[in-house]
Every structure is written in C-alpha cells, then in structure tokens.
C-alpha cells in the first residue's frame, strides 16, 4: 500500500504539494469515488486512480518521444522498396515503438512515438477532438470562397470534414501560405481538403498537437517528452 499523494507524484502529475492541492480541490478519484483525504492509502496493483477522467499510473518502462520528421521518410518500421523510415533516425531503444497519428511520406514536422498503446489510443481517439496545427503552402492564390469551404468542411470520400480553423498568412508567387488546425485525423486529410477546393498542397508541416509544440527541434532530431508534457497531452480538454 502507498499514500495517494506519493503515488500521484510517481505518476509525474507534479510536486507533492501540487498533487496534494489536486486532492484538496476534489480532482482526484479512486475507484470512482472522489478522494477527500490526503491520508488515503491505495494498492497500485488493484486500485484505479483518475485525474481529469483519465487513469494515471507511474511511468515505468514507458517511452514517449517527439521527432521532427523530415520529408521522404515513411512512418513505418520497414519498407519493401528500401525507402528510409522514421526509425532510421532513432537509436535502438529495445522496445516496439509506434507512431501516434499519421504523417505521410512528403509531410514533415511533429510526430509522437511511444510504446504505450493505451496512451496512444487516448491521444488519437476522435472523442477528444485533439487539435493539430499545420503550416501549409498551397498551390495558387486561394480566394475567400475556397477558404470558407475549408473552414466549414468539405466532402471527402462521401463524408464531410469537421470545421477547421484556417488562417491565410501570405500570398506570393502563385502560392498561399496557410495555418490550418484540424480536429480529426483522416488519412491525408489536409491534402484531400485542398484538392477538393481546386488547389494542391506543396508543403505540409505539423507544428503542434494539443498543447504540445514542435518548437525549435531541428529537422531529423528527436527528444524525450518531459513528464509534465506527457500528462498535459493526455489530460488535454478541447474548449470548442
């Protein structure tokens, strides 16, 4: 048995004082019941502890990392045609990693990888509507009507896309620079969205997932996620 505040600290929710405030504020639940006392003991092997509706557990033998994926790398463990994959950019971590979400061969930017399947499923589940921000260079000068359609939703393979946040940053040399935020993860979605309004993606880079930003991580490089980044992304709540 272990005290609830010690257990929460081991889950990297924050300092001992911070997690004690979470308990005092009624944000921690044990087996479906709100925890009201700091003196509560739990059995980590049997009891279920939740924060913001998500099960929390100590970070043991779990890997969470971000990669700034370059163009012309497959998000796959191997390729029958000998093309480079994102795993060529990583050391051998002696565990099976898989990507959280998609980035196609010619796209670049923020890619999450983990060996924690439950965590990955929570991140990509449609109910969470996790926003994903992209920088896009589109072919042609997009007009108001084309931008409106992208914002309102377009038909892709018989199904309308969810409303998106679209900002026109710059027009130049028969190109349009855009910032696009989508709240779903359909295959090659942004490329198909642009095609549906008579344009084409020339460049596509993912900059952010939820509250996790790519920042200044160089292309082709990776880093571990900080414990608080793992928890914040897992407990992210969309305001829309």
BAFI-3210 file (N, C-alpha, C; in Angstrom, 3 decimals, decimal comma, padded with zeros to 6 digits):
// residues 240
n [1|2|3|4|5|6|7|8|9|10|11|12|13|14|15|16|17|18|19|20|21|22|23|24|25|26|27|28|29|30|31|32|33|34|35|36|37|38|39|40|41|42|43|44|45|46|47|48|49|50|51|52|53|54|55|56|57|58|59|60|61|62|63|64|65|66|67|68|69|70|71|72|73|74|75|76|77|78|79|80|81|82|83|84|85|86|87|88|89|90|91|92|93|94|95|96|97|98|99|100|101|102|103|104|105|106|107|108|109|110|111|112|113|114|115|116|117|118|119|120|121|122|123|124|125|126|127|128|129|130|131|132|133|134|135|136|137|138|139|140|141|142|143|144|145|146|147|148|149|150|151|152|153|154|155|156|157|158|159|160|161|162|163|164|165|166|167|168|169|170|171|172|173|174|175|176|177|178|179|180|181|182|183|184|185|186|187|188|189|190|191|192|193|194|195|196|197|198|199|200|201|202|203|204|205|206|207|208|209|210|211|212|213|214|215|216|217|218|219|220|221|222|223|224|225|226|227|228|229|230|231|232|233|234|235|236|237|238|239|240]
n.u [000,846|000,372|000,673|-001,710|-000,839|001,898|001,853|000,664|002,637|004,624|003,481|004,090|002,491|003,059|004,683|004,864|003,418|001,817|000,201|-001,141|-002,760|-004,390|-005,882|-007,164|-008,716|-010,572|-010,138|-009,153|-009,901|-010,690|-011,211|-013,687|-014,714|-014,582|-011,533|-010,981|-009,291|-005,879|-004,640|-005,309|-004,675|-003,516|-003,682|-001,547|-001,610|-004,190|-006,115|-007,865|-006,923|-007,917|-007,493|-008,843|-010,568|-009,018|-007,145|-004,357|-000,916|002,236|005,287|006,828|009,153|008,075|007,987|008,126|008,310|009,209|009,564|011,055|009,962|011,466|010,889|010,218|010,499|009,238|006,509|006,846|007,878|009,404|010,211|009,259|010,426|012,787|012,920|013,689|012,855|011,185|012,260|014,872|016,050|016,192|017,653|018,325|015,990|015,287|012,639|009,265|008,225|005,614|003,942|002,018|-000,724|-000,729|001,685|002,314|004,460|005,647|005,225|006,140|007,445|006,030|005,985|004,748|005,981|005,676|005,706|003,502|000,501|-002,136|-001,992|-001,484|-003,879|-005,694|-004,863|-005,373|-008,058|-011,206|-013,165|-011,873|-011,158|-008,659|-006,746|-004,781|-002,160|-001,063|001,397|000,943|001,719|000,035|-000,954|-001,480|-003,451|-005,548|-009,012|-011,665|-013,943|-012,932|-011,380|-013,390|-014,849|-012,969|-012,870|-015,513|-015,956|-015,494|-016,448|-015,125|-014,522|-017,230|-017,893|-018,271|-015,780|-014,860|-015,456|-012,761|-009,959|-008,735|-006,206|-005,093|-001,893|-000,077|000,219|001,912|003,869|002,062|001,237|-000,145|000,265|-000,694|-002,153|-003,444|-005,752|-006,912|-009,371|-009,566|-008,383|-008,142|-006,971|-004,407|-005,671|-005,561|-004,341|-006,298|-008,403|-007,520|-007,335|-010,023|-011,021|-009,926|-007,189|-003,776|-001,536|001,653|003,644|003,801|003,645|003,535|002,967|002,024|000,395|-002,453|-001,580|001,088|004,033|006,114|008,284|011,690|012,989|015,364|015,131|014,803|015,747|015,245|013,584|013,087|009,815|008,903|007,930|005,700|004,695|003,769|001,641|-000,001|-000,757|-002,188|-004,315|-005,522|-008,068|-010,350|-011,541|-013,534]
n.v [-001,197|002,324|005,824|008,140|010,664|010,299|008,326|009,748|011,631|009,950|009,412|011,584|013,883|016,210|018,206|017,059|018,811|020,053|017,921|017,323|019,546|019,072|016,952|018,193|019,969|018,322|016,871|014,366|010,947|007,830|004,606|005,385|007,099|010,317|011,503|012,584|012,854|013,280|011,226|008,818|005,483|003,456|000,577|000,080|-001,953|-002,820|-000,791|001,901|004,963|008,205|011,229|014,160|012,532|010,557|007,557|007,321|006,399|005,178|006,121|003,728|001,960|003,032|004,747|007,921|010,068|012,828|013,527|015,427|014,994|014,502|015,290|012,681|010,386|007,394|006,673|004,082|000,776|-000,673|-000,921|-002,271|-001,374|-000,276|002,339|005,130|005,130|006,570|005,336|004,914|007,158|007,003|005,733|002,289|001,356|-000,882|-001,741|-001,995|000,559|002,774|005,026|007,875|008,725|010,095|010,940|011,650|010,470|012,695|014,712|016,701|017,382|017,519|014,478|011,989|009,284|006,149|003,441|002,846|001,717|002,190|004,863|006,075|005,495|007,019|009,569|009,771|009,216|009,922|011,223|013,028|015,166|016,324|019,100|019,707|021,427|022,820|024,008|025,152|025,211|026,160|025,521|028,098|031,180|031,342|032,029|033,879|032,227|029,624|029,403|029,680|027,318|025,409|026,033|025,544|022,895|020,169|017,792|014,609|011,631|010,940|011,834|014,551|016,830|017,861|021,180|023,481|025,442|028,069|030,111|032,632|033,345|034,480|035,541|034,738|034,581|032,893|031,195|030,166|030,774|029,048|028,593|025,832|024,296|021,223|018,876|016,186|013,025|011,986|010,010|011,488|013,949|016,871|017,276|016,202|017,899|020,367|019,674|019,274|021,838|022,763|023,208|022,482|020,771|021,944|022,073|020,694|020,857|019,681|021,428|021,416|019,487|019,239|020,752|020,534|021,594|021,699|023,407|024,468|022,193|020,580|019,558|016,123|015,405|014,181|014,114|013,311|013,353|015,587|014,705|016,256|017,119|014,787|014,133|016,448|016,419|014,059|014,653|016,727|019,041|019,916|023,135|023,848]
n.w [000,000|-000,626|000,067|-001,248|-002,200|-002,609|-004,551|-006,697|-007,205|-008,185|-010,580|-011,989|-011,998|-010,806|-008,215|-004,759|-003,158|-005,084|-006,055|-003,750|-003,528|-005,712|-004,752|-002,555|-003,979|-005,045|-007,417|-007,860|-008,264|-006,798|-007,618|-008,665|-006,756|-005,265|-003,941|-000,685|001,432|002,412|003,607|002,541|001,598|-001,115|-003,279|-005,744|-007,635|-007,792|-007,389|-009,061|-010,180|-011,043|-012,899|-014,140|-015,506|-016,655|-016,385|-014,275|-013,961|-012,678|-014,357|-015,736|-017,489|-019,786|-022,860|-024,319|-026,910|-029,092|-032,550|-035,103|-038,003|-041,156|-044,674|-047,063|-045,554|-044,336|-042,142|-040,739|-039,786|-041,553|-045,096|-048,158|-050,465|-049,815|-048,906|-046,743|-043,251|-040,358|-038,192|-038,760|-037,866|-035,179|-032,104|-031,142|-029,013|-027,703|-027,578|-028,801|-030,742|-031,774|-034,001|-033,030|-034,510|-037,898|-040,466|-043,723|-046,441|-047,795|-046,011|-043,134|-039,789|-036,444|-034,818|-032,767|-030,820|-029,160|-026,751|-025,417|-025,674|-024,688|-023,958|-026,448|-027,793|-026,316|-027,014|-029,772|-030,037|-031,471|-029,871|-028,261|-029,799|-030,431|-031,187|-034,117|-035,436|-038,488|-040,798|-043,998|-047,435|-050,182|-053,562|-055,899|-055,597|-053,051|-052,924|-051,192|-051,058|-051,358|-049,036|-047,133|-047,530|-046,713|-044,019|-043,168|-043,779|-045,996|-048,535|-048,380|-049,810|-049,556|-047,009|-044,840|-043,738|-040,420|-039,057|-039,554|-038,404|-040,168|-041,343|-043,502|-044,223|-046,038|-049,447|-052,414|-055,414|-056,872|-054,842|-051,661|-048,290|-045,422|-042,139|-040,666|-038,573|-037,578|-036,298|-036,306|-037,635|-040,357|-043,119|-044,986|-044,843|-044,985|-047,459|-049,144|-048,539|-049,590|-052,275|-052,838|-053,045|-055,308|-055,253|-054,270|-052,133|-051,547|-049,646|-046,372|-042,953|-039,653|-036,703|-034,100|-031,555|-029,718|-026,736|-027,147|-028,573|-031,498|-031,532|-031,497|-032,313|-034,274|-037,756|-038,346|-035,875|-032,469|-029,254|-025,751|-024,332|-021,761|-018,407|-017,485|-019,919|-021,079|-019,372|-019,565|-022,240|-022,343|-020,682|-021,903|-022,665|-025,035|-025,794|-027,546]
ca.u [000,000|001,139|-000,151|-002,205|-000,033|003,149|001,537|000,441|003,951|005,300|002,841|004,588|001,482|003,625|005,324|003,997|002,491|000,862|-000,788|-001,990|-003,771|-005,351|-006,771|-007,980|-009,659|-011,544|-009,890|-008,634|-010,907|-010,183|-012,264|-014,951|-015,095|-013,696|-010,635|-011,172|-008,276|-004,505|-004,146|-005,802|-003,692|-004,032|-002,923|-001,339|-001,877|-005,628|-006,956|-007,867|-006,867|-008,165|-007,387|-009,484|-011,244|-008,066|-006,399|-002,945|-000,069|003,657|005,993|007,822|009,439|007,283|008,764|007,349|009,254|008,779|010,523|010,770|010,066|011,786|010,223|010,741|010,679|007,986|006,161|006,707|009,069|010,199|009,609|009,656|011,159|014,062|012,907|014,024|011,737|011,495|013,027|016,282|016,510|016,147|018,511|017,623|015,545|014,981|011,206|008,489|007,620|004,718|003,610|000,708|-001,242|-000,111|002,316|002,639|005,847|006,146|004,938|007,187|007,046|005,869|005,493|004,897|006,192|005,595|005,430|002,343|-000,659|-003,294|-001,769|-001,661|-005,308|-006,370|-004,483|-005,933|-009,482|-011,988|-013,972|-011,076|-011,058|-007,368|-006,377|-003,472|-001,863|-000,159|001,760|000,682|001,892|-000,920|-000,773|-002,440|-003,914|-006,883|-009,963|-012,467|-014,858|-012,150|-011,021|-014,627|-015,176|-012,030|-013,265|-016,825|-015,946|-015,644|-016,744|-014,007|-014,947|-018,601|-018,093|-017,827|-014,792|-015,298|-014,967|-011,336|-009,507|-007,863|-005,722|-004,234|-000,745|000,631|000,100|003,092|004,324|001,022|001,160|-000,792|000,719|-001,823|-002,090|-004,679|-005,935|-008,000|-009,742|-009,740|-007,140|-008,367|-005,773|-004,050|-006,846|-005,358|-004,099|-007,585|-009,192|-007,074|-007,716|-011,468|-011,336|-009,223|-005,796|-002,868|-000,525|003,035|004,425|002,929|004,425|002,763|003,649|001,514|-000,685|-002,952|-000,752|002,481|004,562|007,376|009,317|012,894|013,643|015,836|014,601|015,503|016,163|014,196|013,838|012,101|008,819|009,004|006,794|004,505|004,157|003,012|000,387|-000,836|-001,329|-003,150|-005,481|-005,931|-009,503|-010,642|-012,510|-014,597]
ca.v [000,000|003,565|007,015|008,639|011,782|009,751|007,648|010,757|012,195|008,959|009,488|012,828|014,933|017,432|018,064|016,517|019,878|020,274|016,844|017,444|020,552|018,418|016,178|019,147|020,589|017,321|016,492|013,001|009,934|006,494|003,603|006,067|007,995|011,459|011,399|013,761|012,909|013,026|010,039|007,612|004,552|002,710|-000,557|000,425|-003,101|-003,123|000,405|002,742|006,380|009,033|012,689|014,687|011,447|009,604|006,723|007,688|005,320|005,555|005,992|002,667|001,285|003,631|005,682|008,939|010,986|013,536|013,574|016,370|014,134|015,149|014,770|011,467|009,318|006,699|006,371|002,625|000,105|-001,138|-000,651|-003,281|-000,732|000,227|003,758|005,425|005,260|007,410|004,557|005,083|008,361|006,748|004,646|001,062|001,537|-002,221|-001,884|-001,733|001,879|003,047|006,441|008,325|009,509|009,916|011,950|010,897|010,425|014,012|015,676|016,791|018,021|016,864|013,103|011,363|007,838|005,602|002,007|002,804|001,651|002,833|006,310|006,461|005,434|008,164|010,775|009,826|008,883|011,049|011,941|014,063|016,291|016,948|019,950|019,531|022,648|022,606|025,077|024,610|026,019|025,664|025,984|029,100|032,172|030,918|033,124|033,823|031,091|028,419|029,399|029,443|025,891|024,686|026,285|024,973|021,457|019,750|016,377|013,721|010,230|010,810|012,288|015,933|017,054|018,740|022,554|023,679|026,824|028,330|031,480|032,929|034,089|035,237|035,133|035,135|033,706|031,905|030,273|030,699|030,222|028,880|027,853|025,065|023,434|020,255|018,228|014,767|012,511|011,133|009,774|012,536|014,815|018,237|017,193|015,975|019,115|021,360|019,182|019,425|023,234|023,103|023,573|021,347|021,006|021,931|021,777|020,436|020,609|019,729|022,247|021,283|018,551|019,665|021,834|020,156|022,285|021,225|024,338|024,629|020,908|020,545|018,518|014,849|015,172|013,760|014,323|012,731|014,246|015,793|014,080|017,107|017,164|013,544|014,223|017,527|015,988|013,001|015,216|017,913|019,164|020,900|024,134|024,123]
ca.w [000,000|-000,710|000,238|-002,523|-002,701|-003,094|-005,808|-007,734|-007,540|-009,028|-011,901|-012,587|-012,114|-010,249|-006,918|-003,718|-002,748|-006,170|-006,118|-002,562|-003,863|-006,597|-003,878|-001,806|-004,912|-005,474|-008,806|-007,911|-007,961|-006,513|-007,860|-008,942|-005,667|-005,074|-002,789|000,162|002,482|001,991|004,303|001,874|001,045|-002,254|-003,793|-007,152|-008,500|-007,837|-007,391|-010,260|-009,833|-012,218|-012,853|-015,346|-016,213|-017,227|-015,451|-014,168|-013,450|-012,680|-015,625|-015,597|-018,760|-020,852|-023,668|-025,004|-027,545|-030,289|-033,645|-036,192|-039,185|-042,435|-045,864|-047,691|-044,573|-044,064|-040,749|-040,802|-039,253|-042,685|-046,394|-049,141|-051,561|-049,314|-048,563|-045,355|-042,317|-039,204|-037,210|-039,101|-037,172|-033,746|-031,618|-030,777|-027,638|-027,176|-027,374|-030,017|-030,780|-032,891|-034,120|-032,578|-035,622|-039,204|-041,314|-044,932|-046,923|-048,169|-044,947|-042,109|-038,555|-035,144|-034,788|-031,452|-030,816|-027,815|-026,633|-024,529|-026,547|-024,076|-024,051|-027,844|-028,121|-025,712|-027,743|-031,125|-030,071|-032,014|-028,894|-027,616|-030,739|-030,165|-032,326|-034,733|-036,194|-039,614|-041,722|-045,329|-048,635|-051,173|-054,940|-056,320|-054,632|-052,631|-052,734|-049,963|-051,086|-051,112|-047,612|-046,377|-047,625|-045,849|-042,631|-042,868|-044,015|-047,390|-048,692|-048,742|-049,883|-049,098|-045,634|-044,661|-042,684|-039,336|-039,236|-039,283|-038,225|-041,316|-041,463|-044,645|-043,714|-047,063|-050,844|-053,183|-056,499|-057,156|-053,707|-050,468|-047,013|-044,515|-040,887|-040,608|-037,415|-037,741|-035,043|-036,611|-038,203|-041,510|-043,921|-045,950|-044,794|-045,474|-048,904|-049,802|-048,362|-050,569|-053,610|-053,007|-053,383|-056,541|-055,003|-054,063|-051,100|-051,991|-048,442|-045,219|-041,730|-038,402|-035,714|-032,733|-031,242|-028,413|-026,215|-027,348|-029,740|-032,050|-031,093|-032,301|-032,526|-035,667|-038,634|-038,237|-034,494|-031,553|-027,819|-024,845|-023,767|-020,328|-017,721|-017,461|-021,281|-021,264|-018,616|-020,088|-023,517|-022,033|-020,000|-022,651|-022,896|-026,064|-025,315|-028,521]
c.u [000,885|000,179|-000,497|-001,336|001,315|002,948|001,384|001,744|004,726|004,721|003,220|003,491|002,006|004,281|004,335|002,966|001,420|-000,214|-001,677|-003,089|-004,820|-006,371|-007,718|-009,046|-010,661|-011,359|-009,368|-009,728|-010,242|-011,333|-013,648|-015,409|-014,077|-012,842|-010,714|-010,096|-006,892|-003,968|-004,575|-004,635|-004,321|-003,130|-002,739|-001,655|-003,370|-006,503|-006,793|-007,955|-007,034|-007,994|-007,916|-010,128|-010,333|-007,358|-004,944|-002,174|001,377|004,299|007,131|007,956|008,559|008,114|007,818|008,346|008,605|009,936|010,096|011,020|010,447|010,885|010,935|011,221|009,312|007,766|005,807|007,980|009,971|009,472|010,155|010,487|012,447|014,089|013,201|012,760|012,170|012,326|014,516|016,888|016,617|017,160|017,668|017,270|015,050|013,503|010,501|007,804|006,651|004,312|002,199|000,153|-000,388|000,655|002,769|004,073|006,429|005,845|006,049|006,602|006,847|005,240|005,766|005,087|006,224|005,495|004,216|001,068|-001,884|-003,193|-002,034|-003,133|-006,077|-006,094|-005,242|-007,434|-010,303|-012,745|-013,212|-010,885|-009,748|-006,946|-004,960|-003,236|-000,801|000,170|001,699|001,020|001,025|-000,652|-001,868|-002,778|-005,348|-007,786|-010,800|-013,335|-014,127|-011,784|-012,252|-014,990|-014,249|-012,419|-014,543|-016,864|-016,211|-015,907|-015,489|-014,516|-016,316|-018,887|-017,498|-016,822|-015,381|-014,769|-013,504|-011,059|-008,465|-007,505|-004,850|-003,109|-000,115|000,314|001,322|003,373|003,347|000,981|000,439|-000,247|-000,448|-001,382|-003,444|-004,678|-007,129|-008,200|-010,103|-008,477|-007,353|-007,134|-005,600|-005,129|-006,618|-005,078|-005,420|-008,499|-008,811|-007,457|-009,190|-011,867|-010,515|-007,797|-004,977|-001,863|000,866|003,977|003,464|003,789|003,526|003,587|003,241|000,426|-001,169|-002,161|000,739|002,993|005,891|008,529|010,491|013,659|014,073|015,231|015,454|015,965|014,957|014,577|012,762|011,057|009,077|007,785|005,536|003,891|003,308|001,648|-000,538|-001,489|-002,420|-004,440|-006,006|-007,439|-009,727|-011,736|-013,657|-015,738]
c.v [001,253|004,736|007,600|009,772|011,311|009,064|008,651|011,435|011,249|008,937|010,783|013,843|016,264|017,147|017,501|017,567|020,106|019,192|016,862|018,483|019,973|017,627|017,114|019,797|019,587|016,822|015,061|012,019|008,574|005,505|004,241|007,036|009,123|011,275|012,700|013,911|012,566|011,724|008,728|006,783|003,784|001,519|-000,313|-000,715|-003,373|-001,886|001,208|004,201|007,198|010,511|013,218|013,583|010,392|008,827|007,170|006,535|005,775|005,296|004,984|001,953|001,794|004,691|006,626|009,926|011,687|013,584|014,666|015,621|014,943|014,610|013,500|010,430|008,709|006,548|004,888|002,002|-000,427|-000,839|-001,646|-002,694|-000,063|001,711|003,948|005,560|006,113|006,658|004,534|006,272|008,169|005,675|003,410|001,139|000,231|-002,396|-001,557|-000,379|001,974|004,509|006,707|009,244|009,341|011,153|011,212|011,151|011,813|015,087|015,638|017,357|017,082|015,482|012,546|009,867|007,350|004,083|001,766|002,864|002,344|004,347|006,792|006,485|006,603|009,438|010,879|009,562|010,103|011,858|013,095|015,289|017,057|017,800|019,668|020,693|022,365|023,924|024,502|025,646|025,392|026,271|026,976|030,090|031,815|032,131|032,899|032,578|029,783|028,296|029,104|027,963|025,060|024,832|025,546|023,456|021,140|018,249|015,626|012,293|010,027|011,273|013,682|016,042|017,979|020,149|022,686|025,168|027,083|029,813|031,595|033,829|034,993|034,669|035,617|034,100|032,569|030,806|030,970|029,984|030,210|028,303|027,158|024,195|022,526|019,503|016,758|014,317|011,575|011,096|010,858|013,618|016,193|018,243|017,026|017,193|020,167|020,948|019,419|020,858|023,717|023,556|022,305|021,714|020,888|021,592|021,625|020,080|020,724|020,429|021,953|020,220|018,897|020,865|021,548|020,749|021,680|022,107|024,394|023,323|020,805|019,383|017,254|014,502|014,792|014,130|013,606|013,775|014,377|015,167|014,939|017,245|015,929|013,654|015,282|017,131|014,945|013,580|016,462|017,894|020,270|021,832|024,353|023,129]
c.w [000,000|-000,543|-001,127|-003,072|-003,231|-004,443|-006,942|-008,148|-008,446|-010,438|-012,622|-012,858|-011,590|-008,916|-005,909|-003,274|-003,814|-006,184|-004,876|-002,787|-004,820|-005,789|-003,128|-002,684|-005,479|-006,895|-008,966|-007,477|-007,788|-006,640|-008,003|-007,882|-005,508|-003,822|-001,994|001,225|001,927|002,576|003,643|001,344|-000,111|-002,560|-005,295|-008,113|-008,682|-008,008|-008,678|-009,825|-011,107|-011,898|-014,177|-016,182|-016,797|-016,123|-015,457|-013,546|-013,498|-014,037|-015,459|-016,935|-019,897|-021,558|-024,396|-025,611|-028,724|-031,280|-034,608|-037,493|-040,429|-043,547|-046,327|-046,669|-044,308|-042,563|-040,708|-040,276|-040,360|-043,981|-047,410|-050,280|-051,089|-048,994|-047,070|-044,510|-041,127|-038,172|-037,539|-038,379|-035,664|-033,346|-031,341|-029,296|-027,009|-026,821|-028,670|-029,904|-031,948|-032,838|-033,618|-033,669|-036,867|-039,660|-042,567|-045,399|-047,185|-047,122|-043,901|-040,821|-037,381|-035,274|-033,401|-031,622|-029,379|-027,887|-025,736|-025,378|-025,980|-024,178|-025,470|-028,228|-027,528|-026,498|-029,058|-031,170|-030,516|-030,971|-028,251|-028,494|-030,539|-031,362|-032,808|-035,688|-037,257|-040,300|-043,125|-046,393|-049,716|-052,541|-055,300|-055,214|-054,251|-052,413|-051,485|-049,917|-050,818|-049,633|-046,756|-046,376|-046,734|-044,385|-042,263|-042,983|-045,475|-047,433|-049,143|-048,675|-049,232|-047,688|-045,462|-043,519|-041,620|-039,595|-038,801|-039,067|-039,312|-041,350|-042,711|-044,144|-044,773|-048,435|-051,602|-054,269|-056,794|-056,092|-052,558|-049,235|-046,034|-043,181|-040,759|-039,356|-037,665|-036,434|-035,256|-037,330|-039,367|-042,404|-044,978|-046,003|-045,403|-046,974|-049,666|-049,667|-049,401|-051,984|-053,866|-053,352|-054,578|-056,366|-054,791|-052,982|-051,707|-050,837|-047,267|-044,019|-040,507|-037,336|-034,282|-032,669|-029,843|-027,935|-026,369|-028,654|-030,186|-031,607|-032,052|-032,503|-033,996|-036,452|-038,508|-036,835|-033,635|-030,129|-027,023|-024,510|-022,276|-019,643|-017,717|-018,854|-021,560|-020,598|-019,201|-021,407|-023,281|-021,450|-020,702|-022,886|-023,920|-025,584|-026,295|-028,362]
res [x|x|x|x|x|x|x|x|x|x|x|x|x|x|x|x|x|x|x|x|x|x|x|x|x|x|x|x|x|x|x|x|x|x|x|x|x|x|x|x|x|x|x|x|x|x|x|x|x|x|x|x|x|x|x|x|x|x|x|x|x|x|x|x|x|x|x|x|x|x|x|x|x|x|x|x|x|x|x|x|x|x|x|x|x|x|x|x|x|x|x|x|x|x|x|x|x|x|x|x|x|x|x|x|x|x|x|x|x|x|x|x|x|x|x|x|x|x|x|x|x|x|x|x|x|x|x|x|x|x|x|x|x|x|x|x|x|x|x|x|x|x|x|x|x|x|x|x|x|x|x|x|x|x|x|x|x|x|x|x|x|x|x|x|x|x|x|x|x|x|x|x|x|x|x|x|x|x|x|x|x|x|x|x|x|x|x|x|x|x|x|x|x|x|x|x|x|x|x|x|x|x|x|x|x|x|x|x|x|x|x|x|x|x|x|x|x|x|x|x|x|x|x|x|x|x|x|x|x|x|x|x|x|x|x|x|x|x|x|x]
***
